[in-house]
Amino acid sequence: MKKLPVIVLSVLAFISCGRVAPAGKLAEDYDIFPDYKEVTVPPNIAPLNFCMSGSSAYALTVEGAGEVFSVKSRKGCFHLPAGKWKRLLKASKGSDLRFSIAVRQDGKWLEMNPFTIHVAEEEASPYIVYRLIPPGYGMWRRMGIYQRNIGNFTQTPVYENKLTGDNCVNCHSFPSRDPSSMVFHMRARNGGTVLVEDGEVHKLNTKTDSTISNLVYPYWHPSGKFIAFSVNKTFQTYHMAGTERIEVYDSASDVVVLDVDAREILSCPLLKSGASFETFPSFSPDGKSLYFCTSKAVGEMPADYRDVHYSLCRIDFDPASRSFGERVDTLFNAGDSSSVSFPRVSPDGRFLVFTRHEFGTFSIWHGDADLWGVDLSDGRLFSLTAANSPESTDSYHSWSSESRWLVFSSRRADGLYTRPYFTYVSEDGSASKAFMLPQKNPRKYYRELMFSYNIPEFIDGKVKSDRHGIASVMRRSDGENLTYHLP
Amino acid sequence: MKRFPLIFILLATAAAIVLLQLGEEYEFFFREQTLLFDNSLSGLGSGLLQVGGLSAVLAGLITQFFIFKYAGALITGVLAGLGAWNLWKATKAPGWLLPLCFLPLLSECISLADQFYSYQGFVSFLLLILALRWYLPYCEGKSLRARVVAGTLLTLALFVLAGPVASLLAACIFVWTLVKDARHWYAALIPAAALAALGYAFFLSGITDNFSRTFFAAGYFDELVYPRFFINLSWFLLPAVLAVAAMFRKIEARSVIPAAVLTLLAAGFVFFGFRAVNDPLQYQLLKELHFAARGDWKAIYDDPAGKDPNYLFINLRNLAKSHLGLLPDRLFDSPQNGAKSVLAASTGNNQNPDMASIMAWVYMRMGDVAAAQNAAFDALVGYKYGNPYMARMLVQTNLVLGSPQIAEKYISALEKTLFHARWARGQRRFLGDDSAIAADPLLSRYRSCVPSEDHLLSNPGSDLRYILEAAPTDSAALGYYRSILLLEGNLEEIKNYVEATYAPGEAIPPRLEEAYLLYFRSKKRMPDSGLISQEVVDRYDSFIARFNELTKKGLDPVQAIRGQFGDTFWYYMISVQR
């Protein structure tokens, strides 16, 4: 019993103060999960808890501008104290944090190679919204749209499909990252499009006699008065061998714009050609341009699925007269060696980032999909090389308000389950090494999570979602029918 | 009469166990089969944080034991007996009323015959009885305020721990008060009002999904299926039993007649209740899904009830034949109807997890590993609580297709179960070790079937051509491919296949030989390839002679010659053409 106070004190000392005095150095390299080595982070990011690949005793010291703290690992994982982390990031804006790790071997602490993390000056938009879905898309039970405060670990539901009979909820979108309005679709039971305008919920029936399908991939006009959509005849099939699993393809598609107030769908012959597929529309931040992807319609789908190559195009849009330009500009001609998806212009209008892959439309299932950019000031095309992974899908991306941060989905962690990654895009367009969305216990969380993060979207505040209200409207309302207008 | 309660409860429990074993054995297996339960502390913890989390966690823990024969019936029967005994004790009713106390529990047991009624519903009902066991004796001699406070707190606690069944507790408290202390009936509404307020707040905030599922038995029924009325019966019976018990509490029976009458009533209830809930065809499907999950193919093949013309049964029966090496020779010894007899649906056009499970097994047997993987994934996520057998398959497919990180994910999930953990740990040796995969007969067979070149999945027949290019001698793939050729009945294609595959004098599978002969007979000539034996020609001649004879007499040849020629390709052709 006499030894008890000593033991208690030792344990307390071990828990409370992780700083150790290394007796030597260990030269060998090591992996951490998630890989946060040499990444750039926003100053409003949650603690970057990480795990060592081994389960020995480890001690970590984090040093920044005038601040330092130490922690010891629990089962090989470091849990960084939130308060100290926040202060450290605030003090270290624009400079590096140094992460020094020591491992206990044969009773001695040995210092491992340190690594750094750069803290950017610019904060990222504080929330991301994403769908959590089993990555098969054939069958499902639970799925939902959730939001996560990137400054801590709090995830809250925006909408869960259990409220409307386990239906499919998809394609959430916000006007210029404004959380007070949003649009998303429900398919199967209680189907329709959910339009939330300043908290008021509407159900829209979006199929018209003049469009080939319900409205599909959305993008809001910066005024909030229009939403561009594609309409698609989409199918899904599967690969027999190789690393790819699923092939999603369109047999027809067009681009339309919804006038939100008039509940009217607008289009023009250039966006609605039977000889080509048009899809993935997005507006420029000034609202005067509509970007989209287009490919020649091939003979037979899915037989010719590898012959479909989408180019990146642009057409004028005049919100005042609700009219489109008479000419389509091609920003990137995909030729027969690549294909473009998801064009997204930075809020400052400088860069357009898209997903580039070898062929087809649905880059999310293509391992070769990478993020590429166009400098809209000079037309320069570039790869976001440092952010991309060599063999896994890097796809759906969304800009943060200050035009420096991108969140995108990547399968790089295990090849199947997409996870959100962040990258910093500098003024010259070069991207930093991407880092994974932090979690309290990342190894356990990501290993156990049986859902993919789908369509991560930055937003500038928390969505105050009336889930019950949405469910109630979608269950009970017959919905508002849209009209169609082709000038 | 003194020993009656003990003797009755023992006999009634034994009878319930027998009934459950006879009537619901495969329901219990199916519950285990469709539950990928996380026994880790964090898994249990996150389960407990849900509304009704305690009953869900307890149900999950118990259900895992249903993997063992008799365990489902034994555990459920004993729990039902204990529930009835505690209900009787709670009411302090005389012994002759004990059979009546058994009725709500029997009703719950019968509800379990419906696969869409969750075991959590049964466990929640037991938790409710435990609550009554404490509450009713507690109320004896207590002030109105104490009773109301206790009742309210207990109701709210039960709502959090066990979900909608708290409404039933509130109803029971009301009924009990009404009978015992009618003057203060209004006070007994307070627990119900408090529950309504809490439940409504949960409902409005989107924590619970809809009104009926928040407060009523429907909350324990699969939300994708409209709940049967029967599952509500125990909710009516329990307050009624409480009312009767309260009213007749002091009345002792002078003979066994009242008890015997009530026992007969309970027996009658079981008989009619079970008939109302039981769906023989669905039960047969659960039975065959169980055999398939366990790999007991002989049980499927030998079961005469499995000859139902429903495609699900035909698919499973042909799968069993494949595993027993009987394809295509014994293809026609059970009803067939086109190529869908091999597989009724294909990936991408199916929303039924039972069908997805069957697809996964069939595709895997064919060697169509990628298709099996997609179907297994659909089945895993299509069942509300997952499916450990599909998770096992996903471990195998991901190992075969070279995705060890994904395989490891499913291994980790399986390691958290009680009875699949050992299998899962055994798979770890394959992670990142191709030589171990190559040395394993099953995994290496699957790997040999993966085409060297990628193709989009089409239909089993087309996919099998690619598989056979990769593994030309794979007997299962060959068996399926030949079966599909026969089932499609394209004589030209069969003729081309036979002539491209067999040399003169080489033994041809008899059904193919029959089809090959039919091709030439339909052209009114004989093959000169030397591939047809005289025996087959003679049998065909007698088939035709018999067919013509029956037709001339105006009789139905399909019925009349089934016994003699039902196993032949010729018979199949006339039966599908009818």
HADDOCK unambig.tbl for C-alpha pairs under 7 A between the chains (distance, minus, plus):
assign (segid A and resid 134 and name CA) (segid B and resid 381 and name CA) 6.94 0.50 0.50
assign (segid A and resid 136 and name CA) (segid B and resid 377 and name CA) 6.89 0.50 0.50
assign (segid A and resid 136 and name CA) (segid B and resid 378 and name CA) 6.86 0.50 0.50
assign (segid A and resid 138 and name CA) (segid B and resid 348 and name CA) 5.74 0.50 0.50
assign (segid A and resid 138 and name CA) (segid B and resid 378 and name CA) 6.25 0.50 0.50
assign (segid A and resid 139 and name CA) (segid B and resid 351 and name CA) 5.97 0.50 0.50
assign (segid A and resid 139 and name CA) (segid B and resid 378 and name CA) 5.01 0.50 0.50
assign (segid A and resid 139 and name CA) (segid B and resid 381 and name CA) 6.71 0.50 0.50
assign (segid A and resid 139 and name CA) (segid B and resid 382 and name CA) 5.51 0.50 0.50
assign (segid A and resid 140 and name CA) (segid B and resid 378 and name CA) 6.95 0.50 0.50
assign (segid A and resid 140 and name CA) (segid B and resid 381 and name CA) 5.26 0.50 0.50
assign (segid A and resid 140 and name CA) (segid B and resid 382 and name CA) 4.91 0.50 0.50
assign (segid A and resid 141 and name CA) (segid B and resid 381 and name CA) 6.27 0.50 0.50
assign (segid A and resid 141 and name CA) (segid B and resid 382 and name CA) 5.52 0.50 0.50
assign (segid A and resid 141 and name CA) (segid B and resid 384 and name CA) 6.12 0.50 0.50
assign (segid A and resid 162 and name CA) (segid B and resid 209 and name CA) 6.18 0.50 0.50
assign (segid A and resid 163 and name CA) (segid B and resid 209 and name CA) 4.50 0.50 0.50
assign (segid A and resid 163 and name CA) (segid B and resid 210 and name CA) 6.81 0.50 0.50
assign (segid A and resid 165 and name CA) (segid B and resid 223 and name CA) 6.36 0.50 0.50
assign (segid A and resid 165 and name CA) (segid B and resid 224 and name CA) 6.21 0.50 0.50
assign (segid A and resid 236 and name CA) (segid B and resid 348 and name CA) 6.75 0.50 0.50
assign (segid A and resid 237 and name CA) (segid B and resid 348 and name CA) 6.74 0.50 0.50
assign (segid A and resid 237 and name CA) (segid B and resid 456 and name CA) 6.74 0.50 0.50
assign (segid A and resid 237 and name CA) (segid B and resid 457 and name CA) 6.65 0.50 0.50
assign (segid A and resid 238 and name CA) (segid B and resid 456 and name CA) 5.53 0.50 0.50
assign (segid A and resid 238 and name CA) (segid B and resid 457 and name CA) 5.36 0.50 0.50
assign (segid A and resid 239 and name CA) (segid B and resid 370 and name CA) 6.84 0.50 0.50
assign (segid A and resid 239 and name CA) (segid B and resid 454 and name CA) 6.51 0.50 0.50
assign (segid A and resid 239 and name CA) (segid B and resid 455 and name CA) 5.83 0.50 0.50
assign (segid A and resid 239 and name CA) (segid B and resid 456 and name CA) 4.56 0.50 0.50
assign (segid A and resid 239 and name CA) (segid B and resid 457 and name CA) 5.77 0.50 0.50
assign (segid A and resid 240 and name CA) (segid B and resid 370 and name CA) 5.21 0.50 0.50
assign (segid A and resid 240 and name CA) (segid B and resid 371 and name CA) 6.93 0.50 0.50
assign (segid A and resid 240 and name CA) (segid B and resid 454 and name CA) 5.64 0.50 0.50
assign (segid A and resid 240 and name CA) (segid B and resid 455 and name CA) 5.42 0.50 0.50
assign (segid A and resid 240 and name CA) (segid B and resid 456 and name CA) 5.85 0.50 0.50
assign (segid A and resid 240 and name CA) (segid B and resid 457 and name CA) 5.79 0.50 0.50
assign (segid A and resid 241 and name CA) (segid B and resid 370 and name CA) 6.76 0.50 0.50
assign (segid A and resid 241 and name CA) (segid B and resid 450 and name CA) 6.25 0.50 0.50
assign (segid A and resid 241 and name CA) (segid B and resid 451 and name CA) 6.14 0.50 0.50
assign (segid A and resid 241 and name CA) (segid B and resid 453 and name CA) 6.60 0.50 0.50
assign (segid A and resid 241 and name CA) (segid B and resid 454 and name CA) 4.66 0.50 0.50
assign (segid A and resid 241 and name CA) (segid B and resid 455 and name CA) 6.89 0.50 0.50
assign (segid A and resid 242 and name CA) (segid B and resid 454 and name CA) 5.98 0.50 0.50
assign (segid A and resid 414 and name CA) (segid B and resid 405 and name CA) 5.46 0.50 0.50
assign (segid A and resid 414 and name CA) (segid B and resid 406 and name CA) 6.28 0.50 0.50
assign (segid A and resid 447 and name CA) (segid B and resid 409 and name CA) 6.15 0.50 0.50
assign (segid A and resid 467 and name CA) (segid B and resid 205 and name CA) 6.83 0.50 0.50
assign (segid A and resid 467 and name CA) (segid B and resid 206 and name CA) 5.50 0.50 0.50
assign (segid A and resid 468 and name CA) (segid B and resid 204 and name CA) 5.37 0.50 0.50
assign (segid A and resid 468 and name CA) (segid B and resid 205 and name CA) 6.17 0.50 0.50
assign (segid A and resid 468 and name CA) (segid B and resid 206 and name CA) 5.08 0.50 0.50
